[in-house]
Amino acid sequence: MKPLTLVIPSLVIAGNSLLQAAPIPSKSPISKPVPAKTPSSKKEAPLAIPTPITVKDMAPAAVPRTSEAVARSAFQKLETVRVATRPNTQERAVAAANAAVGAAQVAWAAFDAEHFDDAATWFARRATLRQESYGAWKAVINAQMVSMDATCKKRLATAKTPTERLFWLNFGDTLQYVQLTQLQIFASQNNDTETHLVASNRKLVYAQN
C-alpha cells in the first residue's frame, strides 16, 4: 500500500503569501468548496466616528545646517504655509512644527556665523512655534473626544438590547481612554505637567469603571 500524501494548498492572507506549498495536482479528486449562497441584506451605514490621531513626533527630522540666507528663505516658505492654515487644526499643528524646525535652522546658521543675538531670537521663535503646534494638537484631540463621546451616546440611547447598550458604553469609554493617552504623550513631549496630570486622572476614572 502506498503511503498517504497530504498536499497543503497555498495560504494567503490579505494578499501576502504566508505559506507556499506544492500546488494541488490537476487530477486530484479534491475540489474547492462552493460557498453557500446567502440572501442579500441591506447594509447599514458606517459608524461616523472620527479616526483617532496617530501620535508621532511633534516635528520632522531637522535638515542639515546651511547658510543663514538659505535658511531664512526656507523658513519664509514654511511660515507662509503656517499662516495660510486654519488655527487649532491638525494642518496648523503640522505646519507650526515644520516652521519650528525652519526657525531652528536659521538660529544655528546665525550661531555658526557668530551672530549670537540673532541666534537667540530665532531659538525663541522656535520655542514659540513648538508651543503653537502643541496647542493645536491639544485642540484637535479635545474636539475629537467631544465628537466621539456625542456619537457613542447617541448610539447608546438608541440601543435596543442590553448587550448593545453595554457595547456602546464600553466602546465609548475605550475611545476616550485612547485619546487621553495620546494627550498624555503630547503633554510629556512639551513638559506640560498640568495637562498630563488631568489626563491621567481622567484615565483612572475610565479604568475603574
PAZAPA-4460 file (N, C-alpha, C; in steps of 0.05 Angstrom, whole numbers, plus 32768, in hexadecimal, padded with zeros to 4 digits):
% residues 209
    n_x    n_y    n_z   ca_x   ca_y   ca_z    c_x    c_y    c_z   seq   type   mol
   8011   7FE8   8000   8000   8000   8000   8012   8019   8000     1      M     A
   800C   802C   7FEE   801C   8045   7FEC   8015   8057   8004     2      K     A
   8029   8065   800F   8023   8078   8025   8012   808F   801C     3      P     A
   8001   8099   802E   7FEF   80AF   8028   7FFE   80C9   8027     4      L     A
   7FFB   80D8   8012   8009   80F1   800E   7FF6   8108   8013     5      T     A
   7FFC   811A   8026   7FEA   8130   802C   7FF5   8149   801E     6      L     A
   7FE5   8155   800E   7FED   816D   7FFE   7FDF   8185   800A     7      V     A
   7FEE   8199   8014   7FE3   81B1   8020   7FE3   81C8   800B     8      I     A
   7FCC   81D3   8005   7FCC   81EA   7FF1   7FD8   8203   7FFD     9      P     A
   7FDD   8216   7FEC   7FE9   822F   7FF5   7FD7   823E   8008    10      S     A
   7FE2   8249   801E   7FD3   8258   8031   7FD9   8275   802C    11      L     A
   7FC4   8285   8026   7FC7   82A1   801F   7FB6   82B2   8031    12      V     A
   7FC2   82C5   803E   7FB3   82D7   804F   7FB9   82F4   8047    13      I     A
   7FA3   8303   8040   7FA5   831F   8038   7FB9   8323   8022    14      A     A
   7FBA   8310   800F   7FCB   8313   7FF8   7FE8   830C   7FFC    15      G     A
   7FF0   8304   8014   800B   82FD   8019   800D   82DF   801E    16      N     A
   801D   82D0   800E   801F   82B4   8011   8030   82AD   802A    17      S     A
   8023   829F   803D   8031   8298   8056   803D   827C   8054    18      L     A
   8031   826A   8045   803B   824F   8043   8037   8245   8026    19      L     A
   804D   8240   8019   804B   8237   7FFD   8051   8219   7FFC    20      Q     A
   803D   8209   7FF5   8040   81EC   7FF4   803C   81E3   7FD7    21      A     A
   8041   81CA   7FD2   803E   81BF   7FB7   8021   81C2   7FAE    22      A     A
   801C   81CA   7F95   8001   81CD   7F8B   7FF3   81B2   7F89    23      P     A
   7FD9   81B3   7F8B   7FC9   819A   7F89   7FCA   8190   7F6C    24      I     A
   7FD1   8176   7F68   7FD1   816C   7F4D   7FB7   816E   7F3F    25      P     A
   7FB8   8171   7F24   7FA0   8175   7F15   7F8D   815E   7F16    26      S     A
   7F98   8146   7F1A   7F87   812E   7F1B   7F7E   8127   7F37    27      K     A
   7F84   8139   7F4B   7F7C   8133   7F66   7F5E   8134   7F69    28      S     A
   7F52   8122   7F78   7F35   8122   7F7B   7F2C   8138   7F8D    29      P     A
   7F3F   8146   7F9A   7F37   815C   7FAD   7F2E   8174   7F9C    30      I     A
   7F18   817F   7FA2   7F0E   8197   7F94   7F08   81AC   7FA9    31      S     A
   7F09   81C5   7FA0   7F03   81DB   7FB2   7EE6   81DB   7FBA    32      K     A
   7EE1   81E0   7FD4   7EC5   81E1   7FDD   7EB7   81F9   7FD1    33      P     A
   7E9E   81F5   7FCB   7E8E   820B   7FC0   7E7F   8218   7FD7    34      V     A
   7E84   8232   7FDB   7E76   823F   7FF2   7E58   8240   7FEE    35      P     A
   7E4A   823C   8004   7E2D   823C   8002   7E23   8258   7FFD    36      A     A
   7E0F   825B   7FEE   7E03   8275   7FE7   7DF2   827E   7FFF    37      K     A
   7DF6   8297   8006   7DE6   82A3   801B   7DD5   82B9   8010    38      T     A
   7DBD   82BC   801B   7DAC   82D1   8011   7DB8   82ED   8015    39      P     A
   7DB6   82FE   8002   7DC1   8319   8004   7DB2   8329   8019    40      S     A
   7DC1   8339   8028   7DB5   8349   803D   7DBE   8366   803A    41      S     A
   7DAE   8379   8042   7DB5   8395   8040   7DCB   839C   8054    42      K     A
   7DE1   83A8   804A   7DF7   83AF   805C   7DF1   83C8   806B    43      K     A
   7DF9   83C8   8085   7DF5   83DF   8096   7E0A   83F5   8090    44      E     A
   7E03   840D   8095   7E16   8423   8090   7E2E   8421   80A3    45      A     A
   7E46   8427   809A   7E5E   8424   80AC   7E5C   8438   80C3    46      P     A
   7E68   8430   80D9   7E68   8440   80F1   7E79   8459   80ED    47      L     A
   7E6C   8470   80F2   7E7A   848A   80ED   7E8A   8491   8106    48      A     A
   7EA1   8485   810A   7EB2   848B   8120   7ECD   8495   8115    49      I     A
   7ED6   84AC   811E   7EF0   84B7   8114   7F07   84A3   811A    50      P     A
   7F1A   84A2   8107   7F31   8491   810B   7F44   849E   811F    51      T     A
   7F4C   848F   8134   7F5F   849A   8147   7F79   84A2   813A    52      P     A
   7F86   84B6   8145   7FA0   84BF   813A   7FB5   84AB   8141    53      I     A
   7FC6   84A6   812D   7FDE   8496   8132   7FF4   84A8   813D    54      T     A
   7FFD   84A2   8155   8010   84B3   8162   802B   84AF   8156    55      V     A
   8037   84C4   814D   8052   84C3   8142   8062   84DA   814F    56      K     A
   807C   84DC   8147   808C   84F2   8152   8080   850D   8149    57      D     A
   8082   8520   815A   8076   853A   8154   8083   8547   813C    58      M     A
   809C   8542   8136   80A9   854F   811F   80B8   853A   810F    59      A     A
   80BA   853D   80F5   80C9   852A   80E5   80E7   852D   80EA    60      P     A
   80F6   851B   80DF   8113   851B   80E3   811F   8535   80D7    61      A     A
   8131   8541   80E5   813D   855A   80DD   8150   8555   80C5    62      A     A
   8150   8569   80B3   8161   8567   809B   817E   8570   80A3    63      V     A
   8192   8569   8093   81AD   8571   809A   81B0   858F   809A    64      P     A
   81C4   8599   80A9   81C9   85B5   80AB   81D0   85C1   8090    65      R     A
   81C9   85DA   808C   81CE   85E7   8073   81D5   8604   8079    66      T     A
   81D8   8615   8065   81DE   8631   8069   81C6   863F   8074    67      S     A
   81CB   8656   8081   81B6   8665   808D   81A2   866F   8079    68      E     A
   81AB   8678   8062   8199   8682   804D   8187   866C   8042    69      A     A
   8192   8655   803D   8182   863E   8034   816E   8636   8049    70      V     A
   8176   8635   8062   8165   862D   8078   814D   8640   807B    71      A     A
   8153   865A   8079   813D   866E   807B   8129   866B   8064    72      R     A
   8133   8666   804C   8122   8663   8035   8110   864B   8039    73      S     A
   811B   8635   8043   810B   861D   8048   80F7   8621   805D    74      A     A
   80FE   8630   8072   80EB   8636   8088   80D3   8646   807E    75      F     A
   80D8   865A   806D   80C3   866A   8063   80AE   8659   8054    76      Q     A
   80B7   8645   8045   80A4   8634   8037   8093   8624   804B    77      K     A
   80A0   8619   8060   8092   860A   8074   807F   861C   8084    78      L     A
   8087   8635   8089   8076   8648   8097   805E   864F   8087    79      E     A
   8061   8651   806C   804A   8657   805B   8035   8641   805D    80      T     A
   803E   8629   805D   802C   8612   805F   801E   8612   807A    81      V     A
   802C   8618   808F   8021   8619   80AA   800B   862E   80AD    82      R     A
   8010   8646   80A3   7FFD   865B   80A5   7FE4   8655   8095    83      V     A
   7FE7   8646   807F   7FD0   8641   806E   7FBD   862B   8079    84      A     A
   7FC6   861D   808D   7FB5   8607   8098   7FA4   8612   80AF    85      T     A
   7F8D   8605   80B3   7F7A   860D   80C8   7F85   8606   80E3    86      R     A
   7F83   8618   80F7   7F8C   8612   8112   7F7E   85FB   811F    87      P     A
   7F8B   85ED   8132   7F80   85D7   8141   7F76   85C0   8130    88      N     A
   7F85   85BB   811B   7F80   85A4   810A   7F99   8592   8108    89      T     A
   7F95   857A   80FE   7FAC   8568   80FB   7FC0   8573   80E7    90      Q     A
   7FB6   8580   80D2   7FC7   858C   80BE   7FD8   85A3   80CA    91      E     A
   7FCB   85B3   80DB   7FDA   85C9   80E8   7FF0   85BD   80FB    92      R     A
   7FE9   85A8   8109   7FFD   859C   811B   8015   8592   810C    93      A     A
   8011   8585   80F5   8028   857B   80E5   8037   8593   80D9    94      V     A
   8029   85A7   80CF   8037   85BE   80C3   8047   85CD   80D7    95      A     A
   803D   85D0   80EF   804C   85DE   8104   8065   85CE   810D    96      A     A
   8062   85B4   810E   8079   85A3   8114   808F   85A5   80FF    97      A     A
   8087   85A5   80E6   809A   85A8   80D0   80A7   85C4   80D1    98      N     A
   8098   85D8   80D7   80A3   85F3   80D9   80B7   85F5   80F1    99      A     A
   80B1   85E6   8106   80C4   85E6   811D   80DF   85DA   8115   100      A     A
   80DE   85C5   8104   80F7   85BA   80FA   8106   85CE   80E9   101      V     A
   80F7   85DC   80D8   8104   85F1   80C8   8110   8607   80D8   102      G     A
   8102   860F   80EE   810D   8624   80FF   8127   861A   810D   103      A     A
   8127   8601   8114   8140   85F6   8121   8157   85F6   810D   104      A     A
   8151   85F1   80F4   8167   85F1   80E0   8172   860E   80DC   105      Q     A
   8161   8622   80DD   816A   863D   80DC   817B   8644   80F4   106      V     A
   8171   863B   810B   8180   8640   8124   819C   8634   8124   107      A     A
   819E   861C   811B   81B8   860F   811B   81CA   861C   8105   108      W     A
   81BF   8624   80EF   81CF   8631   80DB   81D9   864C   80E5   109      A     A
   81C8   865B   80F4   81D1   8674   8100   81E6   866F   8115   110      A     A
   81E3   8659   8124   81F7   8652   8139   8212   864C   812D   111      F     A
   8211   863C   8117   822A   8635   8109   8238   864E   80FE   112      D     A
   8228   8662   80F6   8233   867B   80EC   823B   868F   8102   113      A     A
   8238   8686   811B   823E   8696   8133   822C   86AE   8136   114      E     A
   8213   86AB   812B   81FE   86C0   8130   81ED   86B6   8147   115      H     A
   81F8   86B8   815F   81EC   86AB   8176   81D1   86B7   817E   116      F     A
   81CE   86D1   817B   81B4   86DE   8182   819E   86D4   816F   117      D     A
   81A5   86D3   8155   8191   86C8   8142   818B   86AB   8148   118      D     A
   819F   869C   8150   819B   867F   8156   8188   867C   816E   119      A     A
   818C   868D   8182   817A   868B   819A   815D   8692   8192   120      A     A
   815A   86A6   8181   813F   86AD   8178   8132   8697   8169   121      T     A
   8140   8689   8158   8135   8674   8148   8130   865B   8159   122      W     A
   8140   8656   816D   813A   863F   817F   8121   8645   818E   123      F     A
   811C   865E   8196   8104   8665   81A4   80EC   8662   8191   124      A     A
   80F0   8669   8178   80DB   8665   8164   80D4   8648   8160   125      R     A
   80E8   8637   8161   80E3   861A   815F   80D2   8610   8176   126      R     A
   80D8   8619   818E   80C9   8611   81A6   80AC   861A   81A4   127      A     A
   80A7   8632   819A   808C   863C   8197   807C   862B   8183   128      T     A
   8089   8624   816D   807C   8614   8158   8076   85F7   8162   129      L     A
   8087   85EC   8172   8082   85D2   817D   806B   85D3   8190   130      R     A
   8068   85E8   81A0   8051   85EA   81B1   8037   85EE   81A2   131      Q     A
   8039   85FC   818B   8021   85FF   817A   8019   85E4   816F   132      E     A
   802C   85D5   8167   8026   85BA   815C   8019   85A9   8171   133      S     A
   8024   85A9   8189   801A   8599   819F   7FFD   85A2   81A6   134      Y     A
   7FF8   85BC   81A7   7FDE   85C6   81AC   7FC9   85BD   8198   135      G     A
   7FD2   85BD   817E   7FC0   85B3   8169   7FBA   8596   816C   136      A     A
   7FCE   8586   8173   7FC9   8569   8177   7FB6   8565   818E   137      W     A
   7FB9   8574   81A4   7FA6   8571   81BA   7F8A   8578   81B2   138      K     A
   7F86   858D   81A2   7F6C   8594   8199   7F5F   857F   8188   139      A     A
   7F6F   8573   8176   7F66   855D   8165   7F5D   8545   8175   140      V     A
   7F6E   853D   8188   7F67   8525   8198   7F4E   852A   81A8   141      I     A
   7F4C   8541   81B5   7F34   8547   81C5   7F1B   8548   81B4   142      N     A
   7F1D   8553   819C   7F06   8554   818A   7EFD   8538   8182   143      A     A
   7F11   8527   817C   7F0A   850B   8175   7EFE   84FC   818D   144      Q     A
   7F07   8501   81A5   7EFB   84F4   81BC   7EDE   84FC   81BF   145      M     A
   7ED8   8516   81BB   7EBC   851F   81BD   7EAB   8512   81A8   146      V     A
   7EB5   8511   818F   7EA6   8505   8179   7EA1   84E8   817D   147      S     A
   7EB6   84D9   8186   7EB3   84BD   818B   7E9F   84B7   81A1   148      M     A
   7EA0   84C7   81B6   7E8E   84C3   81CD   7E71   84C8   81C5   149      D     A
   7E6C   84DD   81B5   7E51   84E2   81AC   7E46   84CC   819A   150      A     A
   7E57   84C1   8188   7E4F   84AB   8176   7E48   8492   8186   151      T     A
   7E59   848B   8199   7E54   8472   81A8   7E3C   8475   81BA   152      C     A
   7E37   848D   81C5   7E20   8491   81D6   7E06   8490   81C5   153      K     A
   7E08   8499   81AC   7DF1   8497   819A   7DEA   847A   8194   154      K     A
   7DFE   846A   818E   7DFA   844E   8189   7DF0   843F   81A2   155      R     A
   7DFB   8448   81B9   7DF2   843B   81D2   7DD5   8441   81D8   156      L     A
   7DCC   8459   81D2   7DB0   8460   81D7   7D9C   8450   81C5   157      A     A
   7DA6   8448   81AD   7D94   843A   819A   7D98   841C   819B   158      T     A
   7DAA   8412   81AD   7DAF   83F5   81AF   7D95   83E7   81B8   159      A     A
   7D90   83CF   81AC   7D77   83C1   81B1   7D7A   83A9   81C4   160      K     A
   7D93   83A0   81C8   7D97   8389   81DA   7DAB   8390   81EF   161      T     A
   7DAB   8382   8206   7DBF   8387   821B   7DDC   8383   8211   162      P     A
   7DDF   836F   8200   7DFA   836A   81F5   7E04   8381   81E4   163      T     A
   7DF2   838C   81D4   7DF9   83A2   81C3   7DFF   83BB   81D3   164      E     A
   7DF0   83BF   81E8   7DF5   83D6   81FA   7E10   83D4   8208   165      R     A
   7E16   83BB   8211   7E2F   83B7   821E   7E47   83BB   820B   166      L     A
   7E43   83B3   81F2   7E58   83B7   81DE   7E5E   83D4   81DA   167      F     A
   7E4A   83E4   81D5   7E4F   8401   81D0   7E5A   840F   81E8   168      W     A
   7E52   8406   8200   7E5D   8412   8218   7E7B   840D   821B   169      L     A
   7E83   83F4   8217   7E9F   83EC   8219   7EAF   83F7   8202   170      N     A
   7EA3   83F8   81EA   7EB1   8402   81D2   7EB7   8420   81D5   171      F     A
   7EA4   842F   81E0   7EA8   844B   81E4   7EBE   8451   81F8   172      G     A
   7EBE   8441   820E   7ED3   8444   8222   7EEF   843E   8217   173      D     A
   7EF0   8429   8206   7F0A   8421   81FB   7F15   8437   81E9   174      T     A
   7F03   8443   81D8   7F0C   8459   81C7   7F16   8471   81D7   175      L     A
   7F09   8478   81EC   7F12   848E   81FD   7F2D   8487   8209   176      Q     A
   7F30   846F   8212   7F4A   8466   821E   7F61   8469   820B   177      Y     A
   7F5C   8461   81F2   7F71   8462   81DD   7F79   847F   81D8   178      V     A
   7F65   8491   81D5   7F6B   84AD   81D0   7F79   84BA   81E7   179      Q     A
   7F72   84B3   8200   7F80   84BE   8217   7F9D   84B4   8218   180      L     A
   7FA2   849C   820F   7FBD   8492   820D   7FCE   84A3   81F9   181      T     A
   7FC2   84A9   81E3   7FD0   84B9   81CF   7FD5   84D5   81DA   182      Q     A
   7FC2   84E0   81E9   7FC6   84FA   81F5   7FDD   84F9   8209   183      L     A
   7FDF   84E3   8218   7FF5   84E0   822B   8010   84E1   821D   184      Q     A
   8012   84D3   8206   802B   84D2   81F8   8033   84EE   81EF   185      I     A
   8021   84FD   81E3   8027   8518   81DA   802F   852A   81F2   186      F     A
   8021   8526   8209   8028   8536   8220   8044   8530   822A   187      A     A
   804B   8516   822A   8067   850E   8232   807C   851A   8220   188      S     A
   8076   851B   8206   8089   8526   81F2   808D   8544   81F6   189      Q     A
   807A   8551   8203   807B   856E   8206   807D   8577   8223   190      N     A
   8084   8564   8235   8087   856A   8251   806F   8578   825D   191      N     A
   8057   8570   8254   803E   857B   825F   8034   8568   8275   192      D     A
   803E   856C   828D   8036   855A   82A3   8019   855D   82AB   193      T     A
   800E   8575   82A8   7FF2   8579   82B0   7FDF   8569   829E   194      E     A
   7FE3   856B   8284   7FD2   855C   8271   7FD6   853E   8275   195      T     A
   7FEF   8536   8279   7FF5   8519   827D   7FE6   850F   8296   196      H     A
   7FE6   851E   82AB   7FD9   8516   82C4   7FBA   8514   82C0   197      L     A
   7FAF   8528   82B2   7F92   8527   82AD   7F8A   850F   829D   198      V     A
   7F9A   8509   8288   7F94   84F2   8277   7F97   84D8   8286   199      A     A
   7FAB   84D7   8298   7FAF   84BE   82A8   7F98   84B9   82BB   200      S     A
   7F8E   84CE   82C7   7F77   84CB   82DA   7F5E   84C3   82CB   201      N     A
   7F5A   84CD   82B3   7F43   84C5   82A3   7F45   84A8   829A   202      R     A
   7F5D   84A0   8292   7F61   8484   828B   7F5C   8471   82A2   203      K     A
   7F63   847A   82BA   7F5F   8469   82D2   7F41   8464   82D6   204      L     A
   7F31   8478   82D1   7F14   8475   82D4   7F09   8460   82C0   205      V     A
   7F12   8462   82A7   7F09   844E   8293   7F13   8432   829A   206      Y     A
   7F2C   8430   82A5   7F37   8416   82AB   7F28   8409   82C2   207      A     A
   7F1D   8419   82D4   7F0F   840E   82EB   7EF2   8406   82E5   208      Q     A
   7EE7   840F   82CE   7ECC   8408   82C7   7ECA   83EB   82BE   209      N     A
***
